[in-house]
Amino acid sequence: MMERWIDEEVPQDECARRLIVRHIGGETAAERVENLRRYYKIKRSDGYPEQLADALNRIEGIEGDETLSLIADLMRESVLTPNEANAFTLSHIREKSR
């Protein structure tokens, strides 16, 4: 994988970010997301956009949780790409439904 990234001339910072995201510890998606949040020192957003999104989700019958909010925060801070965020979200939802 590293060889491919080198061939593609992926910057060193991006290589490090990808490795951290893929190999962060945790038994569940929620634990991995929390570990990423702590590693990158990301604080949960709690502003008007988040409150509005939570309210709209409740109207639609979608119940969010802390992990989903943290995934959005990590994506907003460019820690996660949209594809990585989607993968964490799907893993988290599957784990919750077990």
URWO-V922128 format. One record per pair of residues at least 6 apart in sequence whose ideal C-beta (glycine too) atoms are under 7 Angstrom apart, sorted by the first residue. I is the first residue (numbers start at 1). J is the second residue. Records with the same first field share a line. If there is no record, write none. Layout:
I=J  J
//
This chain:
2=15
5=15
20=39
21=36  80  84
24=32  35  36  39
25=35
26=32  35
28=95
29=67  88  91  92  95
30=67  92
33=67  70  71  74  88
34=70
36=74  79
37=70  74
40=77  79
42=73  74  77  79
44=69  70  73
45=73
50=69
54=64
57=64
67=92
68=89  92
71=80  85  88  89
74=80
75=82  85
80=88
//
